Amino acid sequence: MGRIKFGTDGWRGVIADDYTFENVSRVALATARFYKKHKKARNGILIGYDTRFQSKEFAERAAQVIANVGLKVTLSDGYCPTPALSLAIPKFNSAGGVVITASHNPSRYNGYKLKADFGGPEEVENVTKVEKEANRISRKALDLIKRSFEELEKKDLIKRFNLRQLYIEDLKKKIDISAIKNARLRIVHDAMYGAGQGLLTNIIEDAVVIHNEFNPSFGGNHPEPIARNLTELMRLVPQGNYNVGLATDGDADRIGAVDEKGNFVGPQEVYALLLKYLYETKGLRGEVVKTVSVGEMADKLAKKYNLPLTELPVGFKYVANVMVTRDVLIGGEESGGIGLKGHIPERDGIFLGLTICEMMVRREKTLGELVQELFDELGPHIYKRIDLRTTESHKNKILGKLKKGLKQVAGHPVDHTLTIDGYKYFFKDGGWLLVRASGTEPLLRFYCEAQSDEKVDKILEAITNM
């Protein structure tokens, strides 16, 4: 039957290989058994899904299994962004939620995210319990799932609900939509064939959207809003005289941005710009939370504003846990997943995109001008990430060398090392390098930030060839 393994952001697998209806049923049954003990179990759980191949069918199978155990299920009546489901969970006072999605992974993957009763990622220890239970479930246990989806729907154990509309109405209350419309910003949204389709244009009617149709292969591209996947958007923005380009990933919980000249604005800059906007323009205060892979602009701003800073392992689940227990201003990771004060303790690509537009209007500057202002204030910060697909033996060889410690990389002496997630080396002459194994794919990830392209490239070349 294959072993179920939850990674940094849920369980992911290759469709028809390890991601099968049988394995989804095992995880769903384990989910039901876990949430049946929850204090909010009588309110049931929510299930949503993205635009991947058979995501709807996998979601219906999960709903069928969970409802068979006696838990009520509210199922999205169509594909929906992960943050739409996250928003709905506390509004329904539900025990938790499930999203069928592999987020930004290639199209051959699908996945299964668990959401806690507060709407953010389920706590690590609870995910571990579900994982262990799923791996104990046999085919014999699945044979006891007798009642059909249709029967359960007739008995109201499964109900469909428009989670997208609930989400849209909430966004309209939290963002100054009228200011964006009155400023007549010309916005283009790259939905990347994902679950964010149609949402931005539903809120800002004059916005233009591309890759806005159902295409489970994502047009042969990865639905990850990084520069190499956004060449069409980067070309379209200056050609069409747009003010800003926004891109959302497969389940629309992450953001990518393009300025008026077609330049990609990376997540590091987006994080810093949003922190600056919340503090200086909106007058908000709170803790600054980031994962270990986020760059040092956040550190510099937190120090300038005299705000507490917390650094965590990679994975928004760690960020969310802090957001629900402490007074957090902003929390995020390097991949473009960011949560803001006053919204849900979860990443939300559409909300972030609208906030960027609101920021441009209130600051009366283009996105390019805001980025330049940031660099003028904080100095140059060149950030790059390399993903190395490798064998298990080669991965272990590299990690083994790192475990012994490094005194220098490419001639740059190491000052100190952080090991909360992988190996992060801080250099005496400025900059840092992080090496860690991916929690969702068979990859080694190398992250580096320094004052120049040359320094970053030399460090990355040296570490990947060790």
Rosetta blueprint (number, residue, H / E / L):
1 M L
2 G L
3 R L
4 I L
5 K L
6 F E
7 G E
8 T L
9 D L
10 G E
11 W E
12 R E
13 G E
14 V E
15 I E
16 A L
17 D L
18 D L
19 Y E
20 T L
21 F H
22 E H
23 N H
24 V H
25 S H
26 R H
27 V H
28 A H
29 L H
30 A H
31 T H
32 A H
33 R H
34 F H
35 Y H
36 K L
37 K L
38 H L
39 K L
40 K L
41 A H
42 R H
43 N H
44 G L
45 I E
46 L E
47 I E
48 G E
49 Y E
50 D L
51 T L
52 R L
53 F L
54 Q L
55 S H
56 K H
57 E H
58 F H
59 A H
60 E H
61 R H
62 A H
63 A H
64 Q H
65 V H
66 I H
67 A H
68 N H
69 V L
70 G L
71 L L
72 K L
73 V E
74 T E
75 L E
76 S E
77 D L
78 G L
79 Y L
80 C L
81 P L
82 T H
83 P H
84 A H
85 L H
86 S H
87 L H
88 A H
89 I H
90 P H
91 K H
92 F H
93 N L
94 S L
95 A L
96 G E
97 G E
98 V E
99 V E
100 I E
101 T L
102 A L
103 S L
104 H L
105 N L
106 P L
107 S L
108 R L
109 Y E
110 N E
111 G E
112 Y E
113 K E
114 L E
115 K E
116 A L
117 D L
118 F L
119 G L
120 G L
121 P E
122 E L
123 E L
124 V H
125 E H
126 N H
127 V H
128 T H
129 K H
130 V H
131 E H
132 K H
133 E H
134 A H
135 N H
136 R H
137 I L
138 S L
139 R H
140 K H
141 A H
142 L H
143 D L
144 L L
145 I L
146 K L
147 R L
148 S L
149 F H
150 E H
151 E H
152 L H
153 E H
154 K H
155 K L
156 D L
157 L L
158 I E
159 K E
160 R E
161 F E
162 N L
163 L H
164 R H
165 Q H
166 L H
167 Y H
168 I H
169 E H
170 D H
171 L H
172 K H
173 K H
174 K H
175 I L
176 D L
177 I H
178 S H
179 A H
180 I H
181 K H
182 N H
183 A L
184 R L
185 L L
186 R L
187 I E
188 V E
189 H E
190 D E
191 A L
192 M L
193 Y L
194 G L
195 A L
196 G L
197 Q L
198 G L
199 L H
200 L H
201 T H
202 N H
203 I H
204 I L
205 E L
206 D L
207 A L
208 V E
209 V E
210 I E
211 H L
212 N L
213 E L
214 F L
215 N L
216 P L
217 S L
218 F H
219 G H
220 G H
221 N L
222 H L
223 P L
224 E L
225 P L
226 I L
227 A H
228 R H
229 N H
230 L L
231 T H
232 E H
233 L H
234 M H
235 R H
236 L H
237 V H
238 P H
239 Q H
240 G L
241 N L
242 Y L
243 N L
244 V E
245 G E
246 L E
247 A E
248 T E
249 D L
250 G L
251 D L
252 A L
253 D L
254 R L
255 I E
256 G E
257 A E
258 V E
259 D L
260 E L
261 K L
262 G L
263 N L
264 F E
265 V E
266 G L
267 P H
268 Q H
269 E H
270 V H
271 Y H
272 A H
273 L H
274 L H
275 L H
276 K H
277 Y H
278 L H
279 Y H
280 E H
281 T H
282 K L
283 G L
284 L L
285 R L
286 G L
287 E E
288 V E
289 V E
290 K E
291 T E
292 V L
293 S L
294 V L
295 G L
296 E L
297 M H
298 A H
299 D H
300 K H
301 L H
302 A H
303 K H
304 K H
305 Y H
306 N L
307 L L
308 P L
309 L E
310 T E
311 E E
312 L E
313 P L
314 V L
315 G L
316 F H
317 K H
318 Y H
319 V H
320 A H
321 N H
322 V H
323 M H
324 V L
325 T L
326 R L
327 D L
328 V E
329 L E
330 I E
331 G E
332 G E
333 E L
334 E L
335 S L
336 G L
337 G L
338 I E
339 G E
340 L E
341 K L
342 G L
343 H L
344 I L
345 P L
346 E L
347 R L
348 D L
349 G H
350 I H
351 F H
352 L H
353 G H
354 L H
355 T H
356 I H
357 C H
358 E H
359 M H
360 M H
361 V H
362 R H
363 R H
364 E L
365 K L
366 T L
367 L H
368 G H
369 E H
370 L H
371 V H
372 Q H
373 E H
374 L H
375 F H
376 D H
377 E H
378 L H
379 G L
380 P L
381 H L
382 I E
383 Y E
384 K E
385 R E
386 I E
387 D E
388 L E
389 R E
390 T L
391 T L
392 E H
393 S H
394 H H
395 K H
396 N H
397 K H
398 I H
399 L H
400 G H
401 K H
402 L H
403 K H
404 K L
405 G L
406 L L
407 K L
408 Q E
409 V E
410 A L
411 G L
412 H E
413 P E
414 V E
415 D E
416 H E
417 T E
418 L E
419 T L
420 I L
421 D L
422 G L
423 Y E
424 K E
425 Y E
426 F E
427 F E
428 K L
429 D L
430 G L
431 G L
432 W E
433 L E
434 L E
435 V E
436 R E
437 A E
438 S L
439 G L
440 T L
441 E L
442 P L
443 L E
444 L E
445 R E
446 F E
447 Y E
448 C E
449 E E
450 A E
451 Q L
452 S L
453 D H
454 E H
455 K H
456 V H
457 D H
458 K H
459 I H
460 L H
461 E H
462 A H
463 I H
464 T H
465 N L
466 M L
